[in-house]
Amino acid sequence: MASSCSFRITRTAEDLAQTLTAISQRLVKLEQRLEALELQSTQTRGEQQSDEEIVMLDGVDQLLEECKGLLNTSAPEGSIEEQSDQYWEEHRENQDNIAA
């Protein structure tokens, strides 16, 4: 009985570690993307930023803050994998809306 409980705790900890790793990697990619967009926008200072660029930068900024928030908070109740999947599905939908 104790070994079964220990296994579940270990499995949950492994899932949590994998989720944190995925979020951390995504955060790094988003930071790199934000830097590239900011560099691109500073290179075109003479030109006025389009509304689309501003929306894209705001979207990236929001995603960065959400990722940082996720990394700084403890996991709420429920399956980590389910919450992570739901978050990334919502993120993809938001990203599609921004790109459109």
Secondary structure, DSSP 8 states (H G I E B T S, - for coil): -HHHHHHHHHHHHHHHHHHHHHHHHHHHHHHHHHHHHHHHHHHTTTS---HHHHHHHHHHHHHHHHHHHHHHS---SS-HHHHHHHHHHHHHHHHHHHH-
